[in-house]
């Protein structure tokens, strides 16, 4: 007999009073919180949007529900799933779900609004029963290939007597507290083609709680600070490459170097790809989550092609501005939205067809919150740094609006720059090292004070350059940028 809770979810339509407090249209955006059904533990695990604007949400306790923003109604689509941390909607009757033990295809074959067929698509990765073996994705490229990411296992938890998959105990440090990979393919990104052929795509991940593709089908993964991860990064992920955490190396084809934790730091450092973006800890993001691409959104056209990334530990979203330099992706990151009613625990993001940004929040034992919020952009352009470009001897900052003439001088009081890097080591995180203030040799404005060119005393690869803007007003002094930090991760210098 179905429980009363399940009966209510399935048979009745649950209404949500959205608490929509509309802001004045002079605002750039406003945020409203979406009520979720009574009795539901609203730890949001995944979000996706249907073409008609309905929002699909999965929750950590195993429910998948569909919300209609027009009617403010919730309806159950499926239940009984195991930590479904990823959703990809195929149509209104089918969706792919990345749950803890497998990638699953859910189907509603009789069109009654409930999934009645659950098909295993891929479960060829190992499991130990460790609490930290989360799974992320899928995302799909233009050729129909799917990508998923597999968490490494945590040294803070044990393993069961019965394991799934082959076992290589050399994927675990004998002496240090570190994430481990003793079954396939913990700490890997996997590629699944349309014929369901699976390729171990890239290794070296600790906790890759965010996976996305850009407009050119380049794959990106966020990573969380920890052992061998100095400060949380974003990686541009390419096939066959290794991204730093040693444990997963043991599942590389032809691996014959024993326990990777016994290799020297220099050896391991030479094997890894450095971060595309570093999010300085306690300044920008401590626990980055899902990137979402700004694409064909007229209300955010100044930021077309950039990523917005969730952040678990603060009431914040981060914006990432990438560029290709000498064939390498790198760039800058800054705060996109902070406070103004935004909660913590921003775990999953999706744009609806009308350009609204939906955010699913979770805590699940960590610092965070629960529920769903929606950010509606009014179409008023934000006064902000539009993008940052690296030059041979400095940076070019482009602004979305003209900077007021009386706000641009003196440059020393307007802009401060410092640089730093981080240790790559087995310890949990790293302090900033080799910190130095960088003098600005020359600064000039152009493009009607929408562009600021900064020539620096020195500019070197391998550093994060932190550009601090004290205060800027736009023309007419209607809006201001205050105490803004922009962090540019320099991997390459232009030729």
Order of alpha helices (4+ residues) and beta strands (2+ residues): alpha-beta-beta-beta-beta-beta-beta-beta-beta-beta-beta-beta-beta-beta-beta-beta-beta-beta-alpha-beta-beta-beta-beta-beta-beta-beta-beta-beta-beta-alpha-beta-beta-beta-beta-beta-beta
